[in-house]
Amino acid sequence: MEQSPKVFLTNTQNVTGNQTAFSDLIGNTMNSLLAQTSNSKSGKKYATKVAKFDSLRTLYAMEQCTPDLSAADCNQCLTIAIESLDFKRGARVMQPSCFVRYEIYPFYDGKATTITIVNNCSYTVWPGISTISSSVKVPTGFTLLNGESKTINIQSNWEGSIWGRTNCSLDHKGNFSCETGDCGTGKIECQTTSSPNLVTMAGFSISQIEDQYKYNISVEAGYNLPMMATPEGVIGLRCVVTGCVFNLDNSICPPSMSVVNKNLRMIGCRNPCYDAKQCCKTWPKCLSSDYVESSNLFGKSCPRASNNPSDLINTTFSCLSYKTSYKVTFCPSPNMASLFSTPFQTVQEPSSLSAPSPSGKNKTYVTKVVVAIVVPIVVLTLLIASCTSYARWKVMKSLSIDIQNVLEDFTTAESLVYEFSTLQAATNYFSDDQMLGGGGFGNVYKGTLPNGQDIAVKRLSRVSNQGMESFKNEAVLIAKLQHKNLVKLLGFCLTREEKLLVYEYVPNKSLNYFLFDPKKQGELDWPTRYNIITGIARGILYLHEDSRPRIVHRDLKAANILLEEDMNPKIADFGLARIFKVEQTEDDTNIVAGTYGYMAPEYAMNGQFSVKSDVYGFGVLVLEIVSGKKINSKFHPSGVGDLLTHSCSNTTMFANNSQFRANLDTLFRLLTSNATNPTGFHQAVSGSGNTTNEAVYGQFLCRGDQNVSSCQDCVTTATTTDLPKTYCPNRKDAIIWYDECMVRYSNKSFFGRLDTTPSWLYWSSHNISGNTTRFMDLLSNMLNNEIGVRAATGGSQKKFATSFVNYTSFETIYGLGQCTPDLSPSDCNTCLVGAAGGFRETQGGRVLQPSCVVRYEGTLPNGQQIAVKRLSMNSSQGIQEFKNEVLLVAKLQHRNLIRLLGFCFEGQEKLLVYEYVPNKSLDKYLHDSESHGILDWVTRYKIIGGIARGMLYLHHDSQLKIIHRDLKASNVLLDADMNAKVSDFGMARIFVVDQTQDNTSRVVGTYGYMSPEYAMQGQFSNKSDVYSFGVLLLEIISGKRNNTFYEPGEAMDLLSYAWKQWRDGMPLEFVDSTIRDSCSLDEVMRCIHLGLICVQESPDDRPSMATVVLTLDSYSVTLPVPEAPGFVIKSRVSKEIGSQQLSSKSAHWSSNDVSITELEPR
């Protein structure tokens, strides 16, 4: 038996939790293996064992002797080695005659396992495989047809990568190549020990990094097709998921990184570093890089992604893995992808992630996933630890003064600090499934620490400019508070990008949850409610009187009362709280923040608050508890002249018989008399020529969408009653806001000056549901980048803008912003952006300031009617049509285009969910004898204009230039007001900005609407749509179908008939008889003329949709004399059949129903 030389290798990190229990477990496990190893009957003298440490961690142990040792010598050698072990996260002792090792991850080889590769794409995929380390050979490349799968055998310690190549072919010499890149060998196999440098690659990989196994899907190298990986049997323990690999759309790839084939069709998106300016090199700065924020590619599809090439954990998703089998799927179905749109749930298996360490000693590793271990583990551990320490030092050094102040406020800050990685792991990477709710400028997630303790983690919003102030308040205040009726702060995490507060977990959620839920209300009997009331009272009493810092909460409401298992109440959310000095009784603020309905009048109206403000909120809360009814949470009154708030000067007064009173009365009359101003804004001065210096300055501003009558009523109410008599009598400075207008006066000039105080901030008491980070990002972008910019550049007449953005398929955020028109554009933008920064994750909010107002609402309709389009299962166009409609319509926003609400793609089912349009299609009204009479000329002309504007948007105004290719009456839907909405984008094509035409080998569309060049040669452009519009225009005027038109005694189609009547000077004969006597002759003649110009044979002779819209809106456009239409379709159908077609109510012709029999160009 040889014991020298002896080598020791030890993991430098301690195991968190009960160190003594862990040490005992190591000793007992290793000692229990002694007899098994020494007396092994296999002759190997080798044994392993697994033992549970806690619910998340497992100990793996191994012992081995050289087989030539006796049982006694083996036992002695192992005993000496075991005694030399350090009790860390892992250790090993190596001697010439024996070897011992333990880890908290599986490190010894297991049984062979498998990877099953499935192709769910509608096309062939050629998987490529590269192996980094394995003793088992695997196929390195093969063909996988649509619907096929292939299983390959690997060892459990296999490391390598799998990716999918597309658009591959063999040349005449048998060389294999793919447009998305191959292995560089001219063969389908990949003879390489590392992933090749492909043009674009979404890849799956398995690897071992120090003491961790991981499996990943990454688009670090680019993107060409969606993939998904799922572990078989045992799910990965911790995952980061962005969803990129499921829904990333190549059509939004930045042009500088797009990959196109010889036909200029996009086939993939390159590595971000292909475009140098998109690649970030310094990891801590990559989380908010230009590639993520500025590029449509990841900014929309992968909001949590990073462009750092060595940071795969943040690029797509990365999972700590147990050795297992995997299933890799190309083109996973959306319902499968939805399972992984949030991180996986924690399972009871070992984890090597950092556990919570109140001392803050945990290390965070940033490593590339697909690498081989080629250096000793001790060296690698020291290197990573050194890099981590340096990175942490740099981050902490760069923290702002505010952060340092927070740390200084904690007398035992180090004992309260949690690592960000610890909280990520505890909350399953802030999974939406773990979200408890939102409030106080952040979301709250449930988490579980490795010791089993449940926690609530509040993650402050990054977009709120009040975030740091809220963090300082909650951290400093709650750390000093100790009361059974106040939520307990356990600690915090503070980095450059993240601010998190760690609270005790209160299992019964909020009082709001029980009080206003019909199913939960019954659990609150009177003794329970009384106990809750007294508990809240005791908590507030402690804040006001007994705590060392005297505190005013300022946001007391049911949603901020948490309930323990025994229904004991705990007051939470101190983001708005203020500290009072011992002798201080009240304070005031220029920014009023709180929840509408709970704010005391003196606080809501004048910004004054005190302990009595909390008493008011407590009174409202008590009445809610007693009644079970919620105070009206609507912050936006709906009647004309309904008051929102007002502010009056507390220092400057005037006497009733003073000159100021006379001047003010005159000013009020001036404002009232000018309230009919169409701009909704007026300024006036009264008494400026008096020597008594008693001049008064005033203005009114009506909301930009109000009519003159509403504006006048609102201004009159303010100037005759509310300001002089009710709210601000005898005050020299006052301002009042209504839903419809704002009126202001002062003894000092404020014209053209930016005033942001006083400021009132209201928000709904209902928090938004779902992904609140996305909600706040969308809200911020809409208010700042759209409304703020458009309102600021609105000119001197009206600085007003509105917008909306889809939050989910069924929820829309609506926004409004307005400045007084006397502000400069820069001052207006400053005011709006500053005002919008205070909003929370609630269903509505409003900021009122003297110079501007900002408002938003998020609506979630209940019982909303929808239209579901079910694509044919046996249609060969089904998948392509589905892809077109989802990708196109989701990006379009126009009142004359149908709105897509969502979609379903499962198995053979493909469904599109649209807004419901009650009046169905134009086809129904034009060609149905019962509905025909509803369309008078005024309605038809409005429909024509709506279709034209919708098509103009597609061709010119949309960010994507789109050719519809199937414009017809049945694809024009009519809403309740008979407004036209163009629908059915299954045949549509996207054009690049400078593209004018394209061609196709497969002509699709509807007989009678296709232009000659498209039907005959497959060439299409925006002029193809113009042709279809012309056909549709002539159908609307005549009330007849083009593809079933039959004129007795004549062999001609509808277009030829229109041309004949026009040429013969009898255009009115072409007009529908039901409107012939009531229509506007000028409009009808102009529309027939326009229709004939649109159906000219040469595309160059047809107008653009811009010219069409201009022609319909004015008479300034001179139209050329039309020639004969492009071609005549001579029907061989008998007159009898033609007559039956005309009279049939059920005749619906399409490209699938009718064959073209004869075409005769003219």
C-alpha positions, 0 to 999 in steps of 0.5 A: 500500500502506497500513500505518497505522494498524496494530492488534495483538491478542494472546492473553495466554497462552503456549503450554505446552511447547516455546516455541521449536518453537512460534515456529519453526512460526508463522514457517515457516507464515506465511512459507510462505503469502506466495507463495500469498496474493500470487499467488492466481489467484482474485483474492481474495489470501487463503490459509489453512494448518493445521500440527500442533504436537504430538499434541493441538494444531494451528496455524491460520493465515490471510493476506489482502491487498486484491485491488488490491495487486500481488503484490510489495506484498502480499508486502511488506505481509504480511512486515511484519505477520508480523514484528510478530506476538507468539508467544503462543497466538494473535495478529493484525495488522491493516493497511489493506492486509493482515491476518494471524492465527494461532490454535490453534483453527479460526477461519475459516469452513469448509464448510457442515455439518449437524445431524440431529435424531432422535426416538426417543421413543414420542411426538411432539416439536416441536423448537425452534431459536434462532440466535445467529449464522449467515448460513445460515437454518435452520428454527426449529421443526417437528413430529417424529413418533416414529421420524422425523428431519430434517437442517438445514444450518448453517455451521461457525461456527453458534451457537445452541440446539435443544430439544424441546417436548412435549405441544403442540397447536393451539387452534381459532384455530390458535395453537400451544402446548406444556405445557412452554413454546413460543416465546411467539409462538403459532407453531411457529417460534421467531423469537428470537436467544436461547433463550426462557424456557421452563417446562422445557427440556433443550437442545443448544447450539453456541457459540464462547467466545473461542478455544474452540468448545463443544457442550453438553447442559444442564438448566440451564433445567429438564428434560422429556425425555432428549437426546443429542448426538454429533459426526459424524466428529470427536469432541469433545476434552474433555467433562464428563458426568454422565449427567443427560440420559439417566436423569434421572427426573421422578418424583424432581423436588423438589415445589417445582420440578415442572411438572404438567399439568391432570391433575396428571401431571408433565411436567417439572422447572423451573429450579433457581432457580425455587425460590430456596433451591435456586439457588447464585449464587457459583460456587466454592461451587456444587459442593457445593450444597443442590440437588446434595446435598439434592435427589433430582433431581440428588443421585441422577441427576447427582452431579457437577452444579452448580446454578449457572446460569452454570456449564454445564460442571458442569451436564450435559456440555460438550465442546470441539469441532472444527467438525463435523456433529452428531446430536441424539437425543431419548430415546436408547436406554440402550445409546447413553447408556452410551457417554457415561456417562463422558467421551469418549476423547481424540483426536488433534485440537487442544485449547485446554484448559490444559496442565500448567504446573509454574509454576502460571500457567494460568488457568481460565475460568468462562463461560456457553456460549450467548453471542454475542461482542459485545466485542473479544477483547482486552477479554474476555480481560483481563476473564476473566483479572482475574476468574480471578485474583480467584477464585483469590486468594479460594480460596487465601486461604480454604485451611486451616492444614493446606493451608498447612503442606503447601505450606511443607513443599515447598522448591520447592512452586511447581515441583510445583504442577499446576492442577486443570484440567490434571489433569482434561484429562489424565485425561479428566475422571477417567474410569472408563476411566482408573482404574488402581485405588484405595487409600490413601483415594483412586482412581488414574487414568492421565493423559497430559500435552500433552508426551506424558508419562504420569502417574498421578493419585491423587485423594483421597476427599472423604468420608474424614476421614483424607484431609488427613492422608493427603495430608500424609503422601504429599506431604511424604514422597514429595517427599523420597524418591529411590530407584529402588524407590520411586514418584516424585512429580511434583507435586500439586494442592491446592484447597479441594475437591480433593487430588491427587498426581501420580506417574510412571506405572508401566505394568505395574500392581501385583504383586498383578495378576500374582501372583494372576491365573492368566493372568498368573502365568506371566509371573513366572518365578523370576529375575523374582520374585527381582529383585522381592524384592530390589528391594522389600528395597532400597526398604524398606532405604532407607526404614528406614536411608538416607533423610533422614527415617526412615520406617515404611511400615505398609501393605506388600503386593502391591497397593502394589508397582508394576512397571515395564516391565522388572518393576523394583518400586516401593513405593507408597502412603505414606498410612499411613507414619510418620516416625521420628527418627534414634534412635527405635526404636518408636512406638504409636498408638490407631488401628490401620490397615493390611491384615489379614494383613500386620500384625505381631502387636504392631501389630494387637494393641497398636498398637505399630509399628516398622521390624520391623513393616514387616519382618513385612509384607515376610516375608508378601509374600516368602512370597506371591511364592514360593508364588503364593498370597494370604494369607487376606484375610478379616478376619471369622472365621466360627466361634463364639468366633473371636478378632479382636483384644485389648488389654491394659494394659502398666503395671498388673499383679496377683499371682496370690494378690491380692484383685484376682485373687479379685475378677476370678474372681468378675466372670468368673463373674457375666458368664458366668452372665448371658450368657443375658440376651436383650439380649446386654449385661451389666455387673457390679462385683466387690469394690466393698465391699472396703477394699483398693480392688481392685474390678474392673468388667466387661461383655460385649456380644454382637452384636445378631443373635446368639442366646443360645447363641452369646452364652453360648459366646463370653462363656464362652470369653473369661472362662475361657480367653482373657483370664485365661490366654492373652492377658492374664494378670495384667493389670488392664485388658483388652478382647477382641473376637470376631466374636460378642461383646466382653468388657472389664474394668478396675480403673477404672469405664468404665460409661456413658462414651464410649471410642474408644481403643484402636481397631482398623481392618481392611479387606479387601485387595481394592479395590472395582471401578467407581465408587469415589466412588459406593461411598464416598458410599453407604457413608458415607450408610448407616453415618452416616445410617441405621445410626448414627441407628437404632443410637443411638436403639435404647433402653437394651436394644440399640443395634444396627442393620443395613442394606444398599444396592445399589452396582450391579445385582449388588453390595450393600453390607451394614453393621452398627453397634452401641454398648454400650447404656449410652451416650447416643444422642449418644455412640453416634452420635458413636462410630459416625460417627467409626469409620466415617470411616476406611474405604477403598474396599475390599470390606470393613472393620471398626472395633473400639472399646470403646464401639462397632463398625462393619462393612461388606461389599461382595459380588459374587456369582459365578455368581449365578442371575437371572430375566430378564423379556422384555416382549412386542415386540408389546404396546402396553403394553410401554414403559409396563410397562417404565418402571413396573417399572424406576422402581418396583421399583428404589426398593423394598426389602422382603423380601416384594417381588421385587428388581430387579437391572437392566434391558436396553433395546435396540431392540425388546428390553425385559428386566428382570433380577430376583433368581432365586426358585427355587420359582417362583410361588404359582400353580404350587403352588395350582393344580397337582395335583402340587405342590398337596400341598406347601402345608400350612396353616402354609406357606399362613398364612406366605405370606398374612402375607408378601403382606400385609406386602409390600402394607402396605409399598407402601401405607404404608411405602414413600417412594412410595405405590404401587398394584399393580393386578395382585395375583394368585397368578401374581404372588406368587413363593416363595423357597427357604424359601417366603417370599412375594415380590410381583412384576410392577409393570407395571400399578402406579401411584404416588400422592402422599402425600395422594392416596386414589384415581385413575381411568383410561380404560384398565382393565388387570389380570386377570379375577377379581381386579379390584375392582368400581369399577375394572372398571366405572368405572376408579377405583382406590385402595389399596382396589383392591389390598385387594380383589385381596388378598381374592380371593387369600386366598380362593384360598389357603384353597380351593386353587381359582381365582376366574376358573375356579371352577365349582360343579356346579348353581350359577351362582356364582364363588369369592367367592359360593361362599365367602360362601354357605358362610359364611352357611350356617354351613359355612365348613370346606366352603370349605377345601382338602380337603388341609389341612382336617383339619390346619389351625388352625381359628381361623386358617382361620376368621379368614382366611375372614372377613378375605377376605370383608371385603376383597371388599366392594362398597364400598371404604369397607367394606374394611380397610386393609392395616395392619388386615389385617396387624394382624388376621393377627398378633393377635386384638385386632382385631374384624372386622365381619360381612361382607356379600355380595361386590361382584358375582357373575359368572355364567358362560355357559360350559358345564359341560363346558368348565368341567370341562375348565378345572378339570382342565387344568394349562395353563390360565393366564387373564389380561386378554388371554385372557378377556373379561368376558361378563356382570356383575350387581351385587348 
